[in-house]
Amino acid sequence: MFDQVVFAGGGNRCWWQAGFWDVVRPELHLKPRIIAGISAGVATACMLYTNESRWVMDYYAHALRHNTKNAYWGNLLCGQSVFPHYRIYRQALLDIFAERFGELKSAPEIRIGVSHLPCWLGARSAVAAGLIAYNIEKYVRKTLHPTLGQVLGFHPEFVTAQECASIDDLADLILQSSSTPPFTHSIPCREPCS
Protein backbone atom coordinates (compact mmCIF):
# COMPACT_ATOMS: atom_id res chain seq x y z
CA MET A 1 0.00 0.00 0.00
CA PHE A 2 2.79 2.46 0.94
CA ASP A 3 6.14 1.94 -0.74
CA GLN A 4 7.73 5.06 0.81
CA VAL A 5 7.66 6.32 4.40
CA VAL A 6 9.09 9.46 6.03
CA PHE A 7 10.31 9.64 9.62
CA ALA A 8 10.35 13.24 10.81
CA GLY A 9 13.03 14.59 13.12
CA GLY A 10 12.45 16.15 16.50
CA GLY A 11 14.70 14.64 19.17
CA ASN A 12 13.07 12.52 21.85
CA ARG A 13 9.66 13.28 20.35
CA CYS A 14 10.56 10.79 17.61
CA TRP A 15 10.12 7.79 19.88
CA TRP A 16 6.38 7.77 19.21
CA GLN A 17 7.27 6.75 15.65
CA ALA A 18 8.87 3.54 16.91
CA GLY A 19 5.80 2.58 18.93
CA PHE A 20 3.48 3.52 16.08
CA TRP A 21 5.57 1.51 13.60
CA ASP A 22 5.71 -1.53 15.88
CA VAL A 23 1.90 -1.60 16.03
CA VAL A 24 0.88 -0.38 12.56
CA ARG A 25 3.49 -2.10 10.35
CA PRO A 26 2.29 -5.67 11.01
CA GLU A 27 -1.39 -4.66 10.94
CA LEU A 28 -1.07 -2.95 7.55
CA HIS A 29 1.62 -5.33 6.27
CA LEU A 30 3.88 -2.34 5.55
CA LYS A 31 6.98 -3.19 3.56
CA PRO A 32 8.28 0.13 2.28
CA ARG A 33 10.86 0.18 -0.46
CA ILE A 34 12.26 3.55 0.73
CA ILE A 35 12.35 5.26 4.11
CA ALA A 36 13.53 8.86 4.30
CA GLY A 37 14.17 10.93 7.37
CA ILE A 38 16.30 13.34 9.27
CA SER A 39 17.77 13.63 12.73
CA ALA A 40 16.26 11.40 15.42
CA GLY A 41 13.60 10.27 12.95
CA VAL A 42 16.18 8.57 10.77
CA ALA A 43 17.94 7.19 13.85
CA THR A 44 14.60 5.64 14.78
CA ALA A 45 14.16 4.22 11.28
CA CYS A 46 17.61 2.60 11.39
CA MET A 47 16.95 1.31 14.89
CA LEU A 48 13.72 -0.37 13.79
CA TYR A 49 15.72 -2.53 11.37
CA THR A 50 18.61 -3.32 13.73
CA ASN A 51 17.06 -3.69 17.19
CA GLU A 52 13.89 -4.04 19.26
CA SER A 53 12.22 -0.78 20.29
CA ARG A 54 11.79 -1.86 23.92
CA TRP A 55 15.47 -2.81 24.19
CA VAL A 56 16.44 0.64 22.88
CA MET A 57 14.14 2.40 25.36
CA ASP A 58 15.68 0.38 28.20
CA TYR A 59 19.14 1.24 26.86
CA TYR A 60 18.36 4.98 26.94
CA ALA A 61 16.85 4.77 30.42
CA HIS A 62 20.08 3.15 31.60
CA ALA A 63 22.41 5.47 29.62
CA LEU A 64 20.70 8.66 30.80
CA ARG A 65 20.09 7.82 34.44
CA HIS A 66 23.23 9.61 35.66
CA ASN A 67 22.94 12.61 33.37
CA THR A 68 21.19 15.19 35.53
CA LYS A 69 21.64 18.33 33.43
CA ASN A 70 21.61 19.53 29.83
CA ALA A 71 24.52 21.88 30.44
CA TYR A 72 27.63 21.51 32.62
CA TRP A 73 28.95 25.06 32.74
CA GLY A 74 31.91 24.08 34.93
CA ASN A 75 33.33 22.23 31.92
CA LEU A 76 34.24 25.60 30.39
CA LEU A 77 37.03 25.88 32.96
CA CYS A 78 38.63 22.58 31.96
CA GLY A 79 38.20 22.80 28.19
CA GLN A 80 35.50 20.11 27.94
CA SER A 81 32.15 20.28 26.20
CA VAL A 82 29.45 22.08 28.18
CA PHE A 83 26.71 20.03 26.52
CA PRO A 84 26.67 16.23 26.95
CA HIS A 85 24.35 15.60 23.97
CA TYR A 86 26.91 14.73 21.31
CA ARG A 87 28.84 12.30 23.51
CA ILE A 88 25.71 10.54 24.78
CA TYR A 89 23.98 10.39 21.40
CA ARG A 90 27.02 9.14 19.48
CA GLN A 91 27.72 6.40 22.02
CA ALA A 92 24.05 5.40 21.98
CA LEU A 93 24.09 5.08 18.19
CA LEU A 94 27.23 2.94 18.32
CA ASP A 95 25.76 0.70 21.02
CA ILE A 96 22.31 0.38 19.44
CA PHE A 97 23.64 -0.62 16.02
CA ALA A 98 26.63 -2.63 17.27
CA GLU A 99 25.28 -6.17 17.20
CA ARG A 100 23.11 -5.96 14.09
CA PHE A 101 24.62 -3.29 11.85
CA GLY A 102 24.82 -5.78 8.98
CA GLU A 103 21.02 -6.14 8.96
CA LEU A 104 20.71 -2.67 7.43
CA LYS A 105 21.85 -4.20 4.13
CA SER A 106 18.56 -6.11 3.87
CA ALA A 107 16.43 -3.24 5.22
CA PRO A 108 14.53 -0.88 2.94
CA GLU A 109 16.67 1.88 1.44
CA ILE A 110 16.99 4.37 4.32
CA ARG A 111 17.74 7.88 3.03
CA ILE A 112 19.35 10.19 5.55
CA GLY A 113 18.93 13.89 4.90
CA VAL A 114 21.72 16.32 5.66
CA SER A 115 22.10 20.00 4.89
CA HIS A 116 25.32 21.57 3.67
CA LEU A 117 26.29 25.01 4.87
CA PRO A 118 26.76 27.87 2.41
CA CYS A 119 30.43 28.01 1.39
CA TRP A 120 30.56 31.76 1.92
CA LEU A 121 29.59 31.47 5.60
CA GLY A 122 31.51 29.99 8.49
CA ALA A 123 29.78 27.51 10.77
CA ARG A 124 28.70 30.05 13.40
CA SER A 125 27.50 32.60 10.87
CA ALA A 126 25.62 29.88 8.99
CA VAL A 127 23.81 28.83 12.17
CA ALA A 128 22.78 32.43 12.85
CA ALA A 129 21.70 32.97 9.22
CA GLY A 130 19.79 29.69 9.19
CA LEU A 131 17.93 30.54 12.41
CA ILE A 132 17.01 33.99 11.11
CA ALA A 133 15.80 32.54 7.78
CA TYR A 134 13.81 29.85 9.60
CA ASN A 135 12.06 32.39 11.81
CA ILE A 136 11.30 34.72 8.88
CA GLU A 137 9.78 31.79 6.99
CA LYS A 138 7.79 30.63 10.03
CA TYR A 139 6.54 33.91 11.49
CA VAL A 140 6.67 36.49 8.69
CA ARG A 141 6.23 34.69 5.37
CA LYS A 142 4.32 31.75 6.90
CA THR A 143 5.16 29.55 3.93
CA LEU A 144 4.57 25.83 3.75
CA HIS A 145 7.68 25.27 1.62
CA PRO A 146 10.55 27.46 2.84
CA THR A 147 13.01 28.83 0.28
CA LEU A 148 15.21 31.35 2.12
CA GLY A 149 17.70 28.69 3.17
CA GLN A 150 18.35 27.77 -0.45
CA VAL A 151 18.64 31.45 -1.38
CA LEU A 152 21.36 31.77 1.28
CA GLY A 153 23.20 28.76 -0.13
CA PHE A 154 22.13 25.89 2.14
CA HIS A 155 21.55 22.76 0.11
CA PRO A 156 20.28 19.28 0.95
CA GLU A 157 21.77 15.90 0.25
CA PHE A 158 20.42 12.42 0.93
CA VAL A 159 22.81 9.57 1.69
CA THR A 160 21.59 6.03 2.28
CA ALA A 161 22.34 4.17 5.48
CA GLN A 162 23.39 1.28 3.29
CA GLU A 163 26.27 3.36 1.87
CA CYS A 164 27.88 3.48 5.32
CA ALA A 165 30.82 1.08 5.50
CA SER A 166 30.90 1.01 9.30
CA ILE A 167 28.88 1.77 12.41
CA ASP A 168 31.09 4.84 12.93
CA ASP A 169 30.16 6.11 9.46
CA LEU A 170 26.45 5.61 10.18
CA ALA A 171 26.69 7.34 13.57
CA ASP A 172 28.54 10.28 12.00
CA LEU A 173 25.97 10.57 9.21
CA ILE A 174 23.03 10.53 11.65
CA LEU A 175 24.79 13.10 13.82
CA GLN A 176 25.29 15.32 10.76
CA SER A 177 21.58 15.00 10.06
CA SER A 178 20.92 15.89 13.70
CA SER A 179 23.25 18.89 13.71
CA THR A 180 22.00 21.41 16.25
CA PRO A 181 24.93 23.61 17.25
CA PRO A 182 26.21 23.93 19.91
CA PHE A 183 24.82 20.57 21.03
CA THR A 184 25.98 18.55 18.04
CA HIS A 185 28.41 19.45 15.28
CA SER A 186 27.61 21.07 11.95
CA ILE A 187 28.81 19.95 8.53
CA PRO A 188 31.63 21.93 6.91
CA CYS A 189 31.32 22.93 3.27
CA ARG A 190 32.77 20.19 1.04
CA GLU A 191 32.53 21.85 -2.33
CA PRO A 192 34.75 24.68 -3.52
CA CYS A 193 32.96 28.01 -3.70
CA SER A 194 32.33 29.27 -7.21
Disulfide bonds with the S-S distance in Angstrom:
Cys119-Cys189 2.10
